[in-house]
Each structure stands twice: as structure tokens, then as C-alpha cells.
Amino acid sequence: MVGGMISRGAVFVGLATLDLSYAVDHYPDEDSKTQASDMFLGAGGPAANAAVTYAFLSRRNTRLITALGKHPLVEPIRGDLEQHRVTPVDLTPDSVVQPPVSSIIVATDAATRTIVSLDGSRARVPFDDAASDHIDGATIVLVDGHYAEPSLRLAEAARAAGVTVVLDAGRWRPVHTDLLPLIDIVICSSSFVPPGAQADSTRSVFDHLHAAGPRLAAITHGAGPIDYSIAGNRGTVPVRRGRAVDTLGAGDILHGAFCHFHTRGESFPLALRRAAEIATASCHHLGTREWMRHHPPQAMR
């Protein structure tokens, strides 16, 4: 059973995990014991982190359509989401399957993170027709493609309702073949290489994306500049560099921040630039929430 409606705003569709992250100075040696200097425990996953970011910046309640169930490990995920004004819409409320758990080691000296996770790849998440009701009144919908059928059906519903659909594309998945024609804006990582595209050619990737459907496309390169294309007209958004502590979830945060700035009417390049500033700031702190405590209120206006 899908929950009731909440206020108008953004809808996020995709993965929610339990993230357990430890900070250490450097990556541990094999077969060793290491004392962590700090830790983070909370909800993770591309769509979940993006939803939390959007809710924080917009100061509006937000919906996350995902798969949770009633396993005991779901409670810290649900609690963290609700604490940050994200209402989970559960497509698998009766499931007793353990939710995806990500174990993360953050090596702060090198500002790198190593993640071990099943990332929901074993889950078979059915679509609940009632979930489409949550698109009503939405201004933007982001899908991360982790749950194929819900992603496709909700992207179709959003497109039919005239709602902007954004795709977070980390790496190529088979679902993208059917999903891209339903997408208005795609923001992908440099690891996203569609079949037939050249891995070292942004032009080749952009050509594939525009031919498939999206008019607006961007490719992120970690701490490097963001390439973007508007119907084939290309440009670059500079990204400020700073000393990073933890890059966990930076891409997810960028996607959520982009949705916020885009719905405020900012141009594609400007929304990308401001989203990149938020993502960069998040890297100065451990975990995916601490940056919010240091974010100046005036920056959200």
C-alpha cells in the first residue's frame, strides 16, 4: 500500500541503502584491525541522497519512491529520511528481505572512499500503480534507474503529465535503452558509456544521448569541470577545487542540488555550477549530511 500525498515539489525514484562509513587516515592493510577516527550511519543511495539534498535546500517536504520493506535494518534508513523531510513511498512494504547495506572506508589523507555494496541489484521491485499518483503536482522527477520497472513507469507518468524528468546515470545499465527516450535532462558520470559510444569522447556520448531523447545533457568528471550540451551546443562549467575529506555521495548531492536550482528557473549551466558548489562543499566533511550544518542560510535563497 502506497502512502498518502504530501505537498507539491520534487519526486525522487530509486535506491535507498543503509550507509555505514568509517573515516581512517589511510586505507587499512589487509588482514588488520584499524581504529576509525569518525563514522557516519544513515540513508544512502543516489535517489535518497539527492532527495535529502533537495529537501534541505528547498525547505520543502520531498518524496522518495523506493523499496524498503520491514526488515529491522530499514528503520535507521526510514528514520534518517524522515528526519530530513523526505517521505519514503515504499513499493515493497511487506518484504522481509534485508535492505542494501553499503560498507564504506574513507581514507581522509587521500580523500578517497572504497565502497562494498550489493546496491539493490538482487532486488526485484514490482510497480504499484498507485505510485503514479505521487507525480500529481510534482515540478520535477529524478530517477536513478536502479529499479527498472518503477523507473520506466514513473518516467512515463511524469512525461505524460508534462513534468520534467531528470536521469542520474552513473554507469550504463540495460534499462537506459528504454529510459532515455522518456528523459528531458540527463546528468551522467564519465563512467557512463552507452553501447557504440567512445569512452574517451564526450562528443560521442552527447551525440548518443541527444539521439536517444534528452535535450539537455551533462557529464561530470569528479573534481574536474562539467561538460554540458544543450541540443548539441556544448559548453563547460568550471568546478572550484578545495581540500576534500570525503567524496562519498558528492554526485548524488549534485543531482539533488541541480533539481533545486533548476526548479527555481536558473539556466542549465548556472544550475550545474551552483549544484557543483554544493557538491564540493559536501566533500569538506565526513558523510553526506554534515555539510548541511555548515551551509550558510543565505546560500539557499
PEGIJO-V684709 format. One record per backbone hydrogen bond with DSSP energy under -0.5 kcal/mol. NH is the residue of the N-H (numbers start at 1). CO is the residue of the C=O. E is the energy in kcal/mol with one decimal. If there is no record, write none. Layout:
BEGIN
NH;CO;E + NH;CO;E
END
This chain:
BEGIN
11;140;-2.1 + 12;63;-2.4 + 13;142;-2.8 + 14;65;-2.4 + 17;44;-2.5 + 18;100;-2.3 + 19;17;-0.6 + 19;42;-3.3 + 20;102;-2.6 + 21;19;-0.5 + 21;40;-2.9 + 22;104;-2.5 + 23;38;-2.6 + 24;106;-2.8 + 32;29;-0.7 + 36;34;-0.6 + 37;23;-2.9 + 38;23;-0.8 + 40;21;-2.5 + 42;19;-1.8 + 44;17;-2.2 + 48;15;-1.4 + 49;45;-2.8 + 50;46;-2.0 + 51;47;-2.3 + 52;48;-2.3 + 53;49;-2.2 + 54;50;-2.6 + 55;51;-2.6 + 56;52;-2.2 + 57;53;-2.5 + 58;54;-2.7 + 59;55;-1.5 + 60;55;-0.7 + 62;85;-2.3 + 63;10;-1.5 + 64;87;-2.1 + 65;12;-3.3 + 66;64;-0.7 + 66;89;-2.2 + 70;95;-3.4 + 74;71;-2.3 + 75;72;-1.1 + 77;73;-0.6 + 78;74;-2.9 + 79;75;-2.9 + 80;76;-1.9 + 81;77;-2.3 + 82;78;-2.6 + 83;79;-2.1 + 84;80;-1.1 + 84;81;-0.7 + 85;82;-1.6 + 86;81;-2.5 + 87;62;-3.4 + 87;85;-0.6 + 88;86;-0.7 + 89;64;-3.3 + 90;88;-0.7 + 91;66;-2.9 + 91;89;-0.6 + 95;92;-1.5 + 102;18;-2.6 + 103;101;-0.5 + 103;116;-2.6 + 104;20;-2.7 + 104;102;-0.5 + 105;114;-2.2 + 106;22;-3.2 + 106;104;-0.5 + 107;105;-0.6 + 107;112;-2.5 + 108;24;-2.7 + 108;106;-1.0 + 109;25;-2.1 + 110;107;-0.6 + 111;107;-1.3 + 112;107;-1.6 + 114;105;-2.3 + 116;103;-2.3 + 121;118;-2.3 + 123;120;-1.2 + 125;123;-0.6 + 126;124;-0.7 + 129;127;-0.6 + 131;128;-2.4 + 132;129;-1.4 + 133;130;-1.4 + 134;131;-1.6 + 135;132;-1.7 + 136;133;-1.1 + 138;135;-2.5 + 139;9;-2.5 + 140;9;-0.8 + 141;164;-2.5 + 142;11;-2.5 + 143;166;-2.5 + 144;13;-2.0 + 148;146;-0.7 + 151;147;-2.3 + 152;148;-2.5 + 153;149;-2.7 + 154;150;-2.4 + 155;151;-2.0 + 156;152;-2.3 + 157;153;-2.1 + 158;154;-2.4 + 159;155;-2.6 + 160;156;-2.5 + 161;157;-1.5 + 162;159;-1.2 + 163;158;-2.8 + 164;139;-0.8 + 166;141;-3.2 + 167;185;-2.6 + 168;143;-2.4 + 169;167;-0.7 + 169;187;-1.9 + 170;168;-0.7 + 172;191;-0.5 + 176;173;-2.0 + 177;174;-1.4 + 178;175;-0.7 + 179;175;-1.9 + 180;176;-2.5 + 182;179;-2.1 + 183;180;-1.8 + 184;165;-2.1 + 185;165;-2.1 + 186;216;-2.1 + 187;167;-2.5 + 188;186;-0.5 + 188;218;-2.8 + 189;169;-1.9 + 190;220;-0.9 + 192;189;-1.8 + 193;191;-0.8 + 197;194;-2.2 + 201;198;-1.8 + 205;201;-1.8 + 206;202;-3.0 + 207;203;-2.8 + 208;204;-1.9 + 209;205;-2.5 + 210;206;-2.9 + 211;207;-2.0 + 212;208;-1.7 + 213;209;-1.6 + 214;209;-0.6 + 215;184;-1.1 + 216;184;-1.8 + 217;229;-2.2 + 218;186;-2.0 + 219;227;-2.9 + 220;188;-2.7 + 221;224;-0.5 + 224;221;-2.4 + 226;237;-2.7 + 227;219;-2.1 + 227;225;-0.5 + 228;235;-2.5 + 229;217;-2.8 + 230;233;-2.5 + 231;215;-3.0 + 231;229;-0.7 + 233;230;-2.0 + 234;232;-0.8 + 235;228;-2.3 + 237;226;-3.1 + 238;236;-0.6 + 244;242;-0.6 + 245;283;-3.9 + 246;283;-2.0 + 250;247;-2.1 + 253;249;-2.7 + 254;250;-2.3 + 255;251;-1.9 + 256;252;-2.2 + 257;253;-2.7 + 258;254;-2.7 + 259;255;-2.1 + 260;256;-1.6 + 261;257;-2.6 + 262;258;-3.1 + 263;259;-2.1 + 264;260;-0.8 + 265;262;-1.9 + 266;261;-1.7 + 271;267;-3.0 + 272;268;-2.1 + 273;269;-2.4 + 274;270;-2.7 + 275;271;-2.0 + 276;272;-2.4 + 277;273;-1.7 + 278;274;-1.6 + 279;275;-2.5 + 280;276;-2.6 + 281;277;-2.1 + 282;278;-1.9 + 283;279;-1.0 + 283;280;-0.7 + 284;281;-1.5 + 285;282;-1.4 + 290;286;-0.6 + 292;289;-1.8 + 293;289;-0.5 + 293;290;-1.2 + 294;290;-0.6 + 294;291;-1.0 + 295;292;-0.9 + 296;294;-0.5 + 299;296;-1.7 + 300;297;-1.7 + 301;298;-1.3
END
